[in-house]
Amino acid sequence: MIHLADAWRDYEVIATGDGYKLERWKDVYLLRPDPQVIWKSQFDLFSYPKLNAVYHRSEKGGGGWEYRKKMPDEWNVSYRDLNFKVKPMGFKHTGLFPEQAVNWDKMASLIQSAGRPIKVLNLFAYTGGATVACAKAGAEVTHVDAAKGMVERAGENARLSGIFSGIRYIVDDCKKFVQREIRRGNKYDAVIMDPPSYGRGPNGEMWKIESELYPFVQLCTEVLSDNPLFFLINSYTTGLQPAVLSNILSLCLKGRKGKIEAYEVGLPTGEGICLPCGAGGMFIHE
């Protein structure tokens, strides 16, 4: 099953091919590499007349932006009643993953329908797409990421969306933070995690998703309240299929009353196809 983020107005994938995706971010047009795009393009994406910038990979690793036309250093995009600041960043990023809108909508609906106060823990929370969506829906959110700059950007995104309270921002290694929350006896009604394939914490802590994800999900079940609303795992790692996330949730949340949904997430493209953008697994209370 593929969940498509097809309700955007300020974002679209215009075309894909030859390892690249051509995107419109409001009034700015970017061409970025995408490892999933292994088919041929239907026209020369690099010659697109409105193109503002292209990200080129380097054979030595990493890469850099080539600017074709004048464009702002950063600008705002909107999704429904949520607002985000985006900009060309290192490693081809813009500070937002638009395919995650499908999860924002799902989580917001669950929170609004819960009929009770909801506390959310968002781990590896980046610039706060999920944080903003959950807070806007009325939840109290704890936002945790090891990168100070990303946490600061999350605060900007929240304020852009009219949210000035209800979010606690934490710059820390996610595993160490959860361990402290367990010792403190703090509980959450929902957990979101968006782990990288590889990463380092602020003190050099190593993270490798294949070996760390299962024990980390197990650890996080210890901060769940007695009546959890949902538990969401996102994965951009191409090797982790939705069934893997479903299995992890089934094993770690065994005995909890609820259902598990596992799915691909993707974006519609101008060719009329779906661009795959990773997988999601969600436990939902019943």
Secondary structure, 3 states (H helix, E strand, C coil): CEEECCCCCCEEEEEEECCEEEEEECCEEEEEECCCCCCCCCCCHHHCCCCCEEEEECCCCCEEEEECCCCCCCEEEEECCEEEEECCCHHHCCCCCHHHHHHHHHHHHHHHHCCCCCEEEEECCCCCHHHHHHHHCCCEEEEEECCHHHHHHHHHHHHHCCCCCCEEEEECCHHHHHHHHHHHCCCECEEEECCCCEEECCCCCEEEHHHHHHHHHHHHHHHECCCCCEEEEEECCCCCCHHHHHHHHHHHCCCCCEEEEEEEEEEEECCCCEEEEEEEEEEEEC
